[in-house]
Amino acid sequence: MTDCTPKTPEETYELSITRHIAAPPERVWQVMTERMTEWWCPKPWRTEIIEQDWRTGGRTATIMHGPDGERHEGEGIFLDVTPGKRFAFTDAMTADLKPQGPFMIGIFEIEPEDGGTRYTASARHWTKEAQQQHEEMGFTDGWSTVSDQLAELCERETAEA
């Protein structure tokens, strides 16, 4: 028998960061989706976009390159793309629906707040162990750094406009 009981917040195995960005949501969304190579991973790492098919079910494929030749490939699909509000993806399957070893669901949301934008980035994991592994990999520092990089781009362009 399958257990269909909804999970409590403690069972979602979620890690999350949030911050205010002093730029309008339209600008934040534009930078988030059109300029990922400039903010997606903490510098001095850099992101190479292989494909970003910005639609639900579309392919998302990137390669993160480290300063010492490290390489981390990411392949998955967008689970949700709600323009101007949210995108969510998973690495649990490829765009042609081939299952692969899942690590997380990434959710990036924005909403208007105090003349700017509330940015929230969350990672949900299948197991407590995966959540702990992600935290030990540096989730808080890494994803906070990425949000700082995004905010810097958005705020600088807003000030220049």
C-alpha positions in Angstrom: 0.0 0.0 0.0 1.3 3.5 -0.9 1.4 6.1 1.8 0.0 9.3 0.3 0.1 11.3 3.5 1.4 14.9 2.8 4.9 15.6 4.1 5.3 18.0 7.0 7.8 20.9 6.5 10.4 18.9 8.5 10.1 16.1 6.0 10.7 18.2 2.8 14.5 18.2 3.6 14.7 21.8 2.4 17.5 24.3 2.5 16.7 27.9 1.7 18.1 31.4 1.6 16.3 34.6 1.1 17.2 38.3 0.6 15.9 41.6 -0.4 17.1 43.0 -3.8 16.8 46.7 -4.3 15.6 46.4 -7.9 12.2 45.8 -9.4 11.0 42.2 -10.0 11.1 42.7 -13.8 14.8 43.5 -13.7 15.6 40.7 -11.3 13.7 38.2 -13.5 15.5 39.4 -16.6 18.9 39.0 -15.0 18.0 35.6 -13.4 16.9 34.1 -16.6 18.9 35.8 -19.4 22.2 36.3 -17.6 22.8 33.2 -15.6 26.4 33.0 -16.6 27.1 36.1 -14.6 25.6 35.0 -11.2 24.8 31.3 -11.2 27.8 30.0 -9.3 30.2 31.6 -6.8 33.2 33.3 -8.4 35.9 32.3 -9.3 33.8 29.4 -10.6 32.0 30.1 -13.9 28.9 28.7 -15.5 28.7 27.5 -19.1 25.1 27.2 -20.4 24.6 24.2 -22.6 20.8 24.7 -22.9 18.1 26.5 -21.1 14.7 25.8 -22.6 12.6 28.2 -20.4 9.3 26.2 -20.3 7.8 23.6 -18.1 9.4 20.3 -19.2 12.2 22.1 -21.0 15.9 21.0 -20.7 18.3 22.7 -18.4 21.9 21.8 -18.8 25.0 23.6 -17.5 28.6 23.0 -16.7 30.2 24.7 -13.8 34.0 25.2 -14.2 36.3 25.6 -11.2 39.5 27.6 -11.0 41.6 24.5 -10.8 40.0 22.7 -13.7 37.1 21.2 -11.7 34.0 20.5 -13.8 30.5 19.8 -12.5 27.8 19.0 -15.1 24.2 19.6 -14.4 21.4 18.0 -16.5 17.7 18.1 -15.8 14.4 19.6 -16.6 12.3 22.6 -15.6 9.4 21.5 -13.5 7.8 24.9 -13.5 8.5 28.2 -15.3 6.1 31.0 -14.2 7.5 34.1 -15.9 8.3 36.9 -13.5 7.7 34.8 -10.5 9.3 31.4 -10.3 11.3 28.6 -11.9 11.9 25.2 -10.5 14.1 22.4 -11.9 15.2 18.9 -10.9 18.1 16.7 -11.8 16.0 13.5 -11.2 15.5 13.1 -14.9 16.8 14.3 -18.3 14.7 16.3 -20.7 13.9 13.1 -22.6 12.5 11.7 -19.3 15.3 9.3 -18.6 15.6 8.8 -14.8 19.0 9.6 -13.3 20.3 9.7 -9.7 18.4 12.6 -8.1 20.0 15.1 -5.8 17.5 17.9 -5.5 14.7 20.1 -6.7 15.8 23.8 -7.0 13.2 26.5 -6.7 13.9 30.2 -7.3 11.1 32.6 -6.5 10.7 36.4 -6.6 8.0 38.7 -5.5 7.6 42.5 -5.0 8.6 43.8 -1.6 9.2 47.3 -0.3 10.0 48.9 -3.6 12.3 46.0 -4.6 12.2 42.2 -4.8 12.2 39.4 -2.3 14.4 36.6 -3.7 14.1 33.1 -2.3 16.1 30.1 -3.4 15.4 26.7 -2.0 16.7 23.2 -2.5 14.5 20.2 -1.7 16.1 16.8 -1.3 14.7 13.3 -1.3 16.5 12.3 1.9 17.8 13.8 5.1 21.2 12.5 4.1 21.2 14.3 0.7 20.1 17.5 2.6 23.0 17.1 5.0 25.4 16.4 2.2 24.3 19.6 0.4 24.7 21.6 3.6 28.2 20.2 4.1 29.1 21.0 0.5 28.6 24.6 1.4 25.0 25.3 0.5 24.6 28.4 2.8 27.8 30.1 1.8 27.5 29.2 -1.9 23.9 30.1 -2.4 24.2 33.2 -0.3 27.2 34.3 -2.5 25.2 33.6 -5.6 22.3 35.7 -4.3 24.8 38.5 -3.6 26.1 38.3 -7.1 22.6 38.5 -8.5 21.7 41.4 -6.3 24.8 43.3 -7.3 24.0 43.0 -11.0 20.3 43.9 -10.6 21.0 46.9 -8.2 23.8 48.3 -10.3 21.7 48.3 -13.5 18.7 49.8 -11.6 20.9 52.6 -10.3 22.3 53.2 -13.8 18.8 53.4 -15.4 
